[in-house]
Amino acid sequence: MPLPPAVAARLGEALSALHRHPQRTLLPWYRHAIYTALSAHSLPTGLHVRAWLEIATVQHLLFCWQPRAWATSWPQPEHLVALAEQMLVGATDRAHAGAQLNRAQAFADVVGEPDTSIAYCTWCVYEAALRTLHSAYQYDQWRAVSVTAPASIDAIGCMDDASTYAAIAVGGGTWSPDGATASDPGLAVGRWEWQTPEAQLRRAVFWEWWLREAIPSAWRKA
């Protein structure tokens, strides 16, 4: 099934904006416009597409996950995205998924990496997976009550979607430690330089894939 004209138009605008942006990134406004166009076409379908899109997004970046000190008994990104997919195909119940979502969120609140950490880009894979499970859970809730009223999508909320964290994880950058803790990598804090040429290129490639391949594929699945 082809994309609705309004969605296709928003994708074209987003691609043009991506090519013009000096730092090779896709601003939240363009994602907001795409999500709004999807929801305007049909609310349940729009939410369904977004859930499938976020699943594809996390699967695309799982190679960036390097758990290091995070225990393997804790929720892992691949487990969260697999549970999200099970929700969309009706292979798990909402109560179980909700319990796992709450557990994963609590885990993120306790052990999540700040953006000053050398492991922050890796941690962003987890943040993307967490938002993916939340999107699938939200869609399942809408589907259960057969809501047909349009959903409002906050442009600020698009700064915290799965793709935001995916772009950070894939793009990366160069991390430099602060002098006070540089001798202990386990405690070190520092700062990321996100705008290296290599990071900009990786982000641009990711956003091109997201716009050209991931969204049409998610639309077909939904």
N, C-alpha and C positions, 0 to 999 in steps of 0.2 A: 504494500500500500504506500503510495507516494506521500511525502510530507505535505501537510496543509500549506497553501501559498503563504499565509502569514508567517508560519514557522520558517519556511524556506527563505523568506525575505529577511527575517531577523538573523538567520545564519549567514546570509550574504553580507549584511551590515557588520556582523561580528568579525567575519574574515577580513573585511576591508580595514576595520579598526585595528585588528591584530597586526596587519602588515604595516600600518602607519605608526603604531606605537613605538617610541624609541627604545623601550625596554623589553619589547617582544612579549607583552603580557595582554591578557584579555580582562578588561576592567569589569567589576561586578555589574555595572549597569547593563552591559550586553547580555550577561547571563540572566539577569532579571528580566530583560525583554524576551529572551527565549523561553524562560519558564512561564512567563505571563502568557505568551502566545500559545504555548501548549495547553495551559489551563483554560484559556478562553475558548479553545476549540472544544474541549470536553474535560470537565474536572476529573472524573475518575481516570480517564485515559491519560491526562496530563500528569497526574500523580504517579500513575503506573509507568509511564515513560521515564519520569525522573528517577524512580526506584531502579529500573533496569539500567539506566544510564550510569548511576552511581555504582552499581555492581560491576559493570564493564570497566569503569574508571579504576576501581580498586584492583580488579584482576589485572589490569594493565600495568600497575605499579608495584605489585607484590614482590617483584625482584629487589625492590629498594628496602625491604624489611630485613633488619639485622637485629634480632632481639637483645643481643648482648646480655645484660644482667637480668632481663625480665624473665621470670620463671615460665617454663613451658606449660605449667599447670594453669597459668592465668589465661584469660581469653586472648586469642591470637587473631590478627586481622583476617586470615583465611577462614577461620571459624565464624567470625561475625558476618563476612560476606556470604559464606555458604548458608548460614541461617537466614539471611535476607532473601536469598534465592529460594529457599524452601518456603518461606512465607508467601512469595509471589505465586508459587505453583500449588499452594495448598497442602504442602507436605509436613507442616508443623502447626501447632496451635498457638494462638495469640498469647495465652498465659505463659507458656514456656518461653516464647520469644521475648515477652515483656520482662520476665525475670532475668533472662540473659542480658538484655539491653541495660537494665538497671545495674547489674553486676559489672558490666563492661564500663559503664559510666562512672561507677564508684572507683573502679580500678584506675581509670584515667585521672580522676580527681586526686587520687593518692600518689600515684607514681609517674604521672605524665611529665614529660620533659619541657622545660621552659625554652623560649626562643634564644636564650643565652647559652644553651647546652650544645656541646659538639654532637650530641645524638638527636638534636631537634628534627632534622630532616627525616631521619629514620622514624622518629615518633609520629611524624605527620601521616605516615601510612596508617597507623592505628587510628588517628583522628578521622581520617577519611573513611575507614571501615566502620567506625562508630556511627558516623552520620549516615552511612549507607543503610545500616540496620534500622536506624531511626526512620529513614524515608520509607522503607518497606513496611515497618510497623504502622506508620501514619497512613499509608495507602490501605493497609488491611483494615484499619479502623474506619476509614471513609467507606470502603467497600461493604463493610458489615452493616452500616446504618443507611446505606443507599443515599447518601447526601448528593444533591444535584446543584446546590447553590455555588456560585463562583467562589473560589478561595482567593484571599488576598495574599500576595507574595511581596514581602518587604524587601526592598532593594538592599538594605543593610544585611538582611539575612543571607543574601547571595555572597557576602564576603566570608561566610562561615559554612559554605557547602563543601561536599566531598571534593569537588574539583579544585577548590582553593588549596586544600592541603595536598592534593595530588600534585599540583604544579610546583609546590615547594619541595616535595619529596623528590620529584623527578629532576627539577632544575638544579637544586642544591646551590652551591656557591663556595666561598672560601671562608673558613672559620679561623679566627685568631683569638688565642686566650688572653685574658687579662693577666698582667704580671703577677698579681698577688697569689693566684692559685695555679699558675702555669706548671708548677712542679708536681702537682697531684692531678692527673687526668680525671680521676673519679670525682673530684670536687670542682674541677675547673669551670669557670664561666668565661664567657668571651662575647664576641660579636660576629655576626655573619655579614659578609659582603655578598649580597644577592645579585649584583649587576656585573659579574664577570662576563666576558664574551661567551664563554662556554655555557654558563648558566642561562644566559639569555637565549642561546640557540636551543638548548634542551627544552626550555619553556615554550619556545615558539613551535617546536616539533610536537610537543604534547598538545598544545591548544589546537594546532592544525588537525591532529588526529581526533581530538574531542569534537570539533565542529564538523569535520568532513565524514568521519566514520562512526564515531561512538553514538552521536545523536540519531542519525538515520537508522542505525542498527537497533537502538533501543526502541525507536518508534515501531519498527517492524515486529519486534518481540511483543510489544504491548498490544 
